[in-house]
């Protein structure tokens, strides 16, 4: 049974617009991989830099049969994204790629190397 999408905001006030955008991306992920049991999203402004503006990060935890996947929207250097949309998009892209790898492992399509 699928649980309701859980969204948490850290260091930023909750936003109906961001909740809607996250919900749209989560729906697409559900259509891509129908065996997701639960999705938890944490939208965060990790540091408040006045000279750089806000940076955004997103963490997604997916509960699946037999385990859990956790992905982040991190950019190289770990500084976050300049826009909320980019952070959300990148996190859900990473989740989709992680689900693809998970599905391959479930179907035993991952190549293994013979031991010498």
Secondary structure as UniProt FT lines:
FT   STRAND          6..10
FT   HELIX           16..32
FT   TURN            34..35
FT   STRAND          36..44
FT   STRAND          48..49
FT   TURN            50..52
FT   STRAND          53..54
FT   STRAND          56..64
FT   TURN            65..66
FT   STRAND          67..72
FT   TURN            76..77
FT   HELIX           84..106
FT   TURN            107..108
//
